[in-house]
Each structure stands twice: as C-alpha cells, then as structure tokens.
Amino acid sequence: MSGRIRRIGMFLLGAGAVAALTVLVIRAQVESNRRELFSANAFRRLAALGHMAGEPASVGSVSVLRDFCAWEPKRLLRNRGAAILARMEDELGRKADAD
C-alpha cells in the first residue's frame, strides 16, 4: 500500500511541477507580447494585438493599450487597439458593477 501512495505522491509532485512551469511560460509569453506591442515592426505589433485580444481584461492591459493607442502611428493598428481597449474597459466595468 505504501508503494502505491508513494507513486501517487510522485505523480502529484510531477503534475504540480508541470503546472508551475506552464504558468511561468505563459507569463513570459504575455510579457513578451506586451513588449512587441511597441516594436518597430508593424506585423509584430499586429500579432501582439491579436494575442492581447484573447486575454482577459486587466488593469495592466488597459493601461498598456491606452499607451499603445496614444503612440501607434498607423491608423489601422490604432483602431484595432482601441477596439480591444473598449472591450476590456467594458469587461472591467461589468466586473466592478458585479462586485
């Protein structure tokens, strides 16, 4: 019986390690995409906007998108950022109303 418990414990420890590693990779990816939002390459900025569009709203994301919309020289990308920003602000407003 103790061998079975040990195997279960090792499995749970391994699963926890994989989960922690996954969180670190995702966090690094989000930070990388936020940096790419201000890249000199318009395609990278578009890709970063696409990534941010799929993210849940957060105060940090709203702040970064406001900065991006004020900075972005290309109207198409600025409008895409503004649409994502409006969605996130609306989402945060609904969360605040629910609390």
N, CA, C and O of each residue as an XYZ file, in Angstrom:
396
protein
N       0.816     -1.196      0.000
C       0.000      0.000      0.000
C       0.862      1.264      0.000
O       0.525      2.240     -0.670
N       1.983      1.256      0.752
C       2.826      2.452      0.819
C       3.494      2.742     -0.524
O       3.778      3.899     -0.833
N       3.750      1.698     -1.332
C       4.307      1.916     -2.664
C       3.323      2.642     -3.556
O       3.703      3.488     -4.366
N       2.063      2.305     -3.401
C       1.021      2.978     -4.193
C       0.888      4.443     -3.786
O       0.761      5.321     -4.639
N       0.916      4.695     -2.510
C       0.825      6.071     -2.006
C       2.027      6.882     -2.480
O       1.903      8.055     -2.832
N       3.179      6.243     -2.482
C       4.395      6.930     -2.941
C       4.285      7.290     -4.429
O       4.659      8.392     -4.829
N       3.773      6.363     -5.243
C       3.596      6.632     -6.673
C       2.604      7.774     -6.894
O       2.819      8.633     -7.749
N       1.530      7.779     -6.127
C       0.538      8.851     -6.242
C       1.169     10.183     -5.841
O       0.946     11.200     -6.497
N       1.947     10.177     -4.776
C       2.632     11.392     -4.335
C       3.611     11.895     -5.376
O       3.694     13.101     -5.607
N       4.344     11.014     -6.002
C       5.293     11.413     -7.045
C       4.546     11.971     -8.259
O       4.974     12.949     -8.871
N       3.428     11.335     -8.594
C       2.623     11.823     -9.711
C       2.117     13.238     -9.428
O       2.206     14.117    -10.285
N       1.590     13.451     -8.232
C       1.080     14.774     -7.860
C       2.193     15.810     -7.840
O       1.985     16.951     -8.252
N       3.355     15.431     -7.373
C       4.502     16.344     -7.370
C       4.904     16.703     -8.800
O       5.182     17.866     -9.094
N       4.935     15.721     -9.675
C       5.260     15.976    -11.077
C       4.213     16.858    -11.749
O       4.554     17.770    -12.503
N       2.944     16.586    -11.476
C       1.868     17.395    -12.054
C       1.966     18.840    -11.563
O       1.747     19.774    -12.335
N       2.290     19.023    -10.303
C       2.458     20.376     -9.761
C       3.621     21.105    -10.410
O       3.534     22.301    -10.689
N       4.702     20.390    -10.648
C       5.865     20.999    -11.296
C       5.538     21.402    -12.732
O       5.941     22.474    -13.182
N       4.815     20.555    -13.449
C       4.416     20.872    -14.818
C       3.490     22.091    -14.825
O       3.625     22.967    -15.680
N       2.560     22.149    -13.884
C       1.646     23.290    -13.801
C       2.413     24.580    -13.514
O       2.139     25.612    -14.125
N       3.361     24.528    -12.599
C       4.157     25.722    -12.277
C       4.980     26.166    -13.483
O       5.077     27.363    -13.755
N       5.562     25.235    -14.195
C       6.335     25.566    -15.388
C       5.440     26.179    -16.464
O       5.837     27.129    -17.139
N       4.251     25.643    -16.620
C       3.296     26.184    -17.591
C       2.936     27.620    -17.261
O       2.871     28.463    -18.156
N       2.701     27.909    -15.998
C       2.379     29.274    -15.576
C       3.534     30.216    -15.891
O       3.310     31.328    -16.369
N       4.758     29.790    -15.632
C       5.924     30.629    -15.920
C       6.074     30.895    -17.412
O       6.393     32.016    -17.809
N       5.849     29.892    -18.236
C       5.957     30.061    -19.685
C       4.877     31.017    -20.188
O       5.162     31.897    -21.000
N       3.666     30.856    -19.722
C       2.567     31.734    -20.143
C       2.842     33.166    -19.709
O       2.629     34.095    -20.489
N       3.304     33.361    -18.499
C       3.608     34.699    -18.003
C       4.709     35.358    -18.838
O       4.622     36.544    -19.153
N       5.736     34.594    -19.194
C       6.815     35.125    -20.027
C       6.297     35.479    -21.416
O       6.713     36.481    -21.999
N       5.387     34.656    -21.951
C       4.817     34.917    -23.270
C       3.998     36.206    -23.263
O       4.083     37.001    -24.199
N       3.212     36.412    -22.221
C       2.405     37.627    -22.115
C       3.308     38.853    -22.044
O       3.041     39.851    -22.714
N       4.359     38.798    -21.253
C       5.290     39.924    -21.151
C       5.977     40.190    -22.486
O       6.154     41.343    -22.880
N       6.359     39.130    -23.172
C       6.990     39.283    -24.479
C       6.037     39.954    -25.454
O       6.440     40.843    -26.204
N       4.783     39.538    -25.450
C       3.808     40.133    -26.361
C       3.542     41.593    -26.021
O       3.316     42.400    -26.923
N       3.563     41.944    -24.759
C       3.390     43.349    -24.386
C       4.552     44.193    -24.888
O       4.351     45.325    -25.330
N       5.767     43.652    -24.824
C       6.923     44.380    -25.354
C       6.817     44.533    -26.864
O       7.163     45.584    -27.404
N       6.344     43.500    -27.552
C       6.208     43.538    -29.009
C       5.153     44.546    -29.447
O       5.142     44.968    -30.603
N       4.278     44.931    -28.545
C       3.241     45.903    -28.866
C       3.852     47.237    -29.303
O       3.217     47.993    -30.038
N       5.065     47.529    -28.863
C       5.748     48.771    -29.212
C       6.952     48.521    -30.127
O       7.875     49.333    -30.186
N       6.931     47.402    -30.828
C       8.003     47.049    -31.759
C       8.011     48.012    -32.940
O       6.993     48.626    -33.262
N       9.167     48.137    -33.578
C       9.260     48.943    -34.801
C       8.593     48.231    -35.972
O       8.266     48.867    -36.974
N       8.389     46.934    -35.859
C       7.790     46.119    -36.907
C       6.265     46.095    -36.746
O       5.756     45.616    -35.733
N       5.541     46.608    -37.735
C       4.075     46.677    -37.655
C       3.447     45.293    -37.565
O       2.432     45.123    -36.890
N       4.031     44.298    -38.234
C       3.478     42.948    -38.169
C       3.562     42.396    -36.753
O       2.626     41.742    -36.293
N       4.661     42.647    -36.057
C       4.786     42.205    -34.654
C       3.772     42.916    -33.770
O       3.214     42.319    -32.849
N       3.535     44.193    -34.052
C       2.531     44.927    -33.270
C       1.145     44.323    -33.502
O       0.365     44.172    -32.561
N       0.842     43.979    -34.758
C      -0.435     43.355    -35.079
C      -0.575     42.008    -34.372
O      -1.636     41.696    -33.831
N       0.491     41.212    -34.376
C       0.471     39.920    -33.691
C       0.273     40.098    -32.190
O      -0.473     39.338    -31.572
N       0.929     41.090    -31.598
C       0.772     41.357    -30.168
C      -0.654     41.782    -29.852
O      -1.206     41.389    -28.825
N      -1.257     42.585    -30.731
C      -2.661     42.967    -30.535
C      -3.567     41.747    -30.598
O      -4.505     41.624    -29.810
N      -3.287     40.843    -31.536
C      -4.074     39.620    -31.643
C      -3.997     38.797    -30.374
O      -4.995     38.233    -29.925
N      -2.810     38.732    -29.801
C      -2.657     37.998    -28.543
C      -3.426     38.689    -27.415
O      -4.125     38.035    -26.641
N      -3.293     39.995    -27.328
C      -3.973     40.724    -26.257
C      -5.489     40.653    -26.398
O      -6.206     40.705    -25.399
N      -5.981     40.536    -27.628
C      -7.423     40.442    -27.845
C      -7.992     39.191    -27.195
O      -9.156     39.174    -26.793
N      -7.188     38.153    -27.090
C      -7.645     36.911    -26.482
C      -7.460     36.849    -24.982
O      -7.904     35.896    -24.342
N      -6.819     37.836    -24.417
C      -6.559     37.852    -22.980
C      -7.745     38.424    -22.215
O      -8.461     39.275    -22.743
N      -7.967     37.974    -20.987
C      -8.997     38.601    -20.174
C      -8.580     40.018    -19.783
O      -7.391     40.336    -19.735
N      -9.555     40.848    -19.511
C      -9.278     42.248    -19.164
C      -8.550     42.330    -17.826
O      -8.846     41.588    -16.889
N      -7.592     43.252    -17.761
C      -6.904     43.551    -16.510
C      -6.542     45.030    -16.532
O      -6.466     45.648    -17.594
N      -6.322     45.580    -15.364
C      -5.965     46.991    -15.271
C      -4.651     47.245    -16.002
O      -4.506     48.268    -16.671
N      -3.695     46.327    -15.883
C      -2.416     46.473    -16.567
C      -2.562     46.483    -18.078
O      -1.927     47.284    -18.764
N      -3.404     45.586    -18.599
C      -3.617     45.533    -20.046
C      -4.292     46.802    -20.552
O      -3.940     47.315    -21.615
N      -5.253     47.304    -19.799
C      -5.938     48.538    -20.186
C      -4.940     49.695    -20.233
O      -4.971     50.508    -21.157
N      -4.069     49.767    -19.252
C      -3.074     50.830    -19.202
C      -2.120     50.746    -20.394
O      -1.818     51.758    -21.025
N      -1.648     49.538    -20.697
C      -0.734     49.357    -21.825
C      -1.432     49.699    -23.135
O      -0.836     50.342    -23.999
N      -2.678     49.284    -23.297
C      -3.408     49.579    -24.531
C      -3.682     51.078    -24.690
O      -3.666     51.594    -25.807
N      -3.930     51.765    -23.597
C      -4.101     53.230    -23.680
C      -2.813     53.879    -24.190
O      -2.845     54.753    -25.057
N      -1.694     53.445    -23.645
C      -0.402     53.967    -24.102
C      -0.185     53.639    -25.576
O       0.276     54.480    -26.348
N      -0.523     52.412    -25.957
C      -0.349     51.987    -27.344
C      -1.193     52.846    -28.287
O      -0.697     53.297    -29.318
N      -2.451     53.074    -27.948
C      -3.340     53.859    -28.817
C      -2.843     55.300    -28.966
O      -2.999     55.909    -30.025
N      -2.258     55.829    -27.920
C      -1.715     57.187    -27.995
C      -0.428     57.223    -28.824
O      -0.121     58.243    -29.442
N       0.320     56.129    -28.843
C       1.623     56.077    -29.506
C       1.546     55.607    -30.955
O       2.312     56.084    -31.792
N       0.643     54.684    -31.267
C       0.625     53.994    -32.568
C       0.451     54.953    -33.741
O      -0.533     55.692    -33.783
N       1.386     54.957    -34.697
C       1.273     55.858    -35.843
C       0.323     55.352    -36.944
O      -0.206     56.161    -37.706
N       0.100     54.048    -37.040
C      -0.752     53.505    -38.096
C      -2.208     53.448    -37.634
O      -2.530     52.853    -36.605
N      -3.075     54.080    -38.418
C      -4.485     54.186    -38.041
C      -5.140     52.814    -37.873
O      -5.899     52.608    -36.926
N      -4.857     51.882    -38.773
C      -5.460     50.553    -38.705
C      -5.141     49.864    -37.380
O      -6.032     49.324    -36.724
N      -3.864     49.886    -36.990
C      -3.458     49.264    -35.734
C      -3.996     50.033    -34.534
O      -4.395     49.432    -33.536
N      -4.009     51.340    -34.626
C      -4.551     52.174    -33.544
C      -6.034     51.862    -33.327
O      -6.491     51.761    -32.189
N      -6.786     51.710    -34.435
C      -8.210     51.390    -34.325
C      -8.433     49.996    -33.734
O      -9.354     49.794    -32.943
N      -7.584     49.033    -34.120
C      -7.681     47.678    -33.564
C      -7.391     47.716    -32.068
O      -8.086     47.074    -31.281
N      -6.376     48.459    -31.681
C      -6.062     48.600    -30.261
C      -7.189     49.268    -29.506
O      -7.503     48.871    -28.384
N      -7.805     50.281    -30.107
C      -8.919     50.980    -29.454
C     -10.114     50.052    -29.267
O     -10.805     50.135    -28.251
N     -10.367     49.171    -30.230
C     -11.479     48.219    -30.110
C     -11.225     47.226    -28.971
O     -12.130     46.914    -28.198
N      -9.995     46.738    -28.877
C      -9.639     45.819    -27.787
C      -9.725     46.546    -26.447
O     -10.217     45.994    -25.462
N      -9.246     47.783    -26.420
C      -9.301     48.598    -25.211
C     -10.747     48.802    -24.765
O     -11.052     48.656    -23.581
N     -11.634     49.134    -25.688
C     -13.046     49.348    -25.340
C     -13.652     48.079    -24.760
O     -14.403     48.134    -23.787
N     -13.326     46.930    -25.361
C     -13.849     45.660    -24.844
C     -13.350     45.390    -23.437
O     -14.113     44.953    -22.575
N     -12.072     45.649    -23.203
C     -11.503     45.403    -21.879
C     -12.069     46.361    -20.833
O     -12.359     45.958    -19.706
N     -12.223     47.624    -21.209
C     -12.801     48.595    -20.265
C     -14.236     48.204    -19.918
O     -14.648     48.310    -18.763
N     -14.989     47.757    -20.904
C     -16.363     47.319    -20.665
C     -16.388     46.102    -19.735
O     -17.207     46.020    -18.820
N     -15.480     45.169    -19.988
C     -15.395     43.964    -19.160
C     -15.041     44.314    -17.718
O     -15.630     43.773    -16.783
N     -14.084     45.216    -17.540
C     -13.715     45.629    -16.177
C     -14.868     46.371    -15.500
O     -15.087     46.210    -14.299
N     -15.609     47.185    -16.265
C     -16.760     47.891    -15.715
C     -17.840     46.932    -15.247
O     -18.447     47.139    -14.196
N     -18.083     45.880    -16.027
C     -19.076     44.879    -15.615
C     -18.634     44.139    -14.363
O     -19.449     43.846    -13.489
N     -17.335     43.836    -14.277
C     -16.814     43.154    -13.084
C     -16.982     44.041    -11.853
O     -17.348     43.563    -10.779
N     -16.709     45.347    -12.019
C     -16.826     46.276    -10.890
C     -18.291     46.400    -10.450
O     -18.575     46.486     -9.255
N     -19.212     46.410    -11.409
C     -20.642     46.501    -11.082
C     -21.131     45.252    -10.368
O     -22.008     45.322     -9.507
N     -20.553     44.097    -10.730
C     -20.964     42.832    -10.119
C     -20.466     42.737     -8.682
O     -21.072     42.055     -7.856
N     -19.376     43.413     -8.386
C     -18.816     43.347     -7.011
C     -19.515     44.336     -6.155
O     -19.208     44.452     -4.969
